[in-house]
Amino acid sequence: MASAGIALATAAAATVAMATPASASYDQCADGWFCMWENNAYTGYFYGLLNADSPNFGNDFNDKMTSYWNRSQDRWLVFSDSNYRGVCMTIEPGQSRSAVPPEINDTATSARRWVPSDANMFCQF
């Protein structure tokens, strides 16, 4: 019974959230989250990660990130392809951008927290 409770708590901690464009705004990104929006100025579809990596954002958010805010204490790596492949961008804790550079706009497909083994990894953006 105790292990079932631990498993449930772990599953609850690994959270991915989506919202509709009507409710999207800069304010919806809670402390501790890594948040992305479909459009510039933190509008459009919202995709947030809390204590979870995402090997594929899915049909609703693949290739749609235009703005982001990292409210977590972690460095995040965002990739152009599934399973953490392709061109990547490093996003530092506290960093936000209301519009990513045009050459990477609408290209994000996966994201994960940086780990020490990534120390030799080169991210172009």
C-alpha positions, 0 to 999 in steps of 0.5 A: 500500500505504501509503495502504491502511494509513493507511485501515485505521488511521483506520477502527480509530480510529473505534470504536463499541462495544456490550456486553450488560447483564450486563457493563455497569458504570461501570468499562467506560468506558475513558480517552478514551471517551464512554460511555452506559448504558441505565439509571441507575447506569451499568447496562444496555446500554452504548454507547461512542464513541471517535474517532467521532461517531454520527448514529444510535445504531441500534435497540439504543440509540436513545432509551435513554440514562439515564446517561453518563460523558465520559472524553474530552478533548472536549465532546460534544453529544447530540441527541434526533433522528438526524443531530444534530437536536432537543433537545441536551445538552452534556456537558463533558470529565470530566462524568458523571451516573448519571441524566439529568433525567427530561425527557430520559431515554431520548431520545438518538439521536445524538452528536457532538463539539463543534466551534468552529462550534457556538459559537452553538448553544444546548443546552437541557440 
